[in-house]
Amino acid sequence: MDTGSEGGCVSGGRGTVGHPHPAARPAFSWRHAVLRLLVLLVALGAWQWGALARGSVYFPPPSRIVLRARELWFSGPARHAFLSAAGTGDVLPSLGRMAVGFGIAAVGGIAAGVLVGRSAWAYALCNPVLQFARAVPPPALVPVFVVVFAFGTPMQIASIAFSAVWPVLINTAEGVRATDPLRLDVAAVLRLNPFERLRFLLLPSALPHIFAGLRLSLSLSLILMVFSELLPGTANGIGFTLTDAQSRSDLLTVWAALLLLGVLGHLLNTALLAVERRMTGRRRPT
C-alpha cells in the first residue's frame, strides 16, 4: 500500500487520515462549544468576584447588570417576546434603524461592487475614490448629513448606510476580480448572457469576499447606530438611553446598555455566520 502520497493521507474503510470522518465533527463542535462556555463562565466569575471585592459604584458586578437589563427591557409579557415598554421603545427602534441602514449598504454595496469589479478599467478609475471615501471617519460626516437631512431618523439611517457600504462594495469588487479566468473563458464559450454570468459565475465566486464585507459592515452598522442616537434630536433608542443614563449618573443603566449592545452584536454576527455557512458551505470560527 502506498502511504507516501503528497497529502499524507491513507485511505481506509473508516475514512481518510488527515480528514476527520464526518461522524467525528459534531463531537468536536460540542467540545469547542463547552470550552467557549467555560471560558465565558470563568471570565464572568472573575468579574463578579472582583466587583464584589472592590465594592465600587463605577464597577458593578454582572449579576446586578443583568438584573437591571431585564428590569429595563425584558420584563414584559411572553406574548410580546418579554419586551417591556422601554424595550419596545428603545431596542426595536434602534434595531430598525440599523436594519434599514445595513440593508441599504448591503444591496447598494453588492450591486456597485459587481459593476466596478467586472471592469478592470472601472476598478482602476474608481479605486482611489473608494479608498478615500472609506477612510473618512463617520463622525466627520455628521455636519453634512445634518445639513442635508436635519436631525432625525433619515439622518441616522443615511449615516449608517453611507459609512457601512464601503466594506461591502470593496470586498465585492475584489471578489468579482478574483474570479478564475478559466471559468470566464468557459462562460464565453457557452455564450452565457450577462445575467447568467452574474448568477452562476460571478456571485458564487465572490460570495466569500461578500460575506467578509458584510460582517465588517454589520459591526460598523451597530457602532454607527449607537453613535447616531447620541446626537441631538433623538428621542429613543439604545444610544439615547446610554446618553440619558450618563447625564443622570445612572452607571448601572450605562453598563446594562453596554451589555445589551454586546449581546446584540454577538447574536447578529452569529446569524450572519449561519447564513454564510448555508450559502457557501464553509465553516468559520465565530
Steps between C-alpha positions, in 0.01 A plus 500: 500500500634845412509721808722773363251707306539876494200559722633263765170317502433129525174367368315252711161360572419762761613818324824668417787587730532879510132551419273420797207274440177704478364318805786636709427866423196550729702374800769758430235770463348411835843500665578837346168643620555370853850648513371838383221490758754409769720797408196728511396371844853541637514858369159582650598338829820704516304815421241421767763427763707807413201734500370371835846521653550854375149619589521796261190667357693549175565128458178304580495118492349333192215355708370851574552608139297204368219569748496866399486410130213259563315760707541764230435312178399136553240500778200500268247226424589193297261598219722805441822293497554614862568855382389767743375844398856631514619204294239570232581871507880468502621167366264462204556852358876453523485163325268648237739783417795264488314247285395762243846657485673164478255379235561805283877460544487127417284530187671813371848372582452165328345658189767769469776253582394267219491788252842630606661157526391378156713761322871543568475850356210596728678354802821693429298817449280467810743342747662830618155649563384189687809494719461871577131464593575193713768686694279795599400460869120474532477768775658750262201460265240585763485874414440411134216261579347750744493767227353260243251307715477698827485313829282192512464147370584575131833653605577201724422246228698696241806519725485126566453407134764735361773389740413128496483463122874518433610165650231321297574689180878458512490133602242420233711668233807306615303175496372559148851588381631177655274282283699226328580614141454143380140508618448827316633338185263206545210743549597673176513166317157408637371843396349579838313827505592769760229390742611135484863600553399702803281226648708191428855634493574842648283498813588142608869576447479825697283370788787451752619856436145633515434343839833627631384849406154442646644398836710817514202706391275342763740586782538851363123539473455416868765754599354769275150427626610580854697805389208642301275469805743701711431809288243769586149444371485133602213404729546122527742216436779327686744785433247752636456286813876488540534879478203560728633259763842660485352847552317371809811313627299175480807284446312172542282587201810601303652157564167333413492683165858394428410140584198514271711635213755222547231231500330647194831516315576137579153378400501694173847377411398140580193532278707637213751217541216248480381659174857492367542131584166428336591678177869419467532170686801633690546484874678786671582553867268748672 
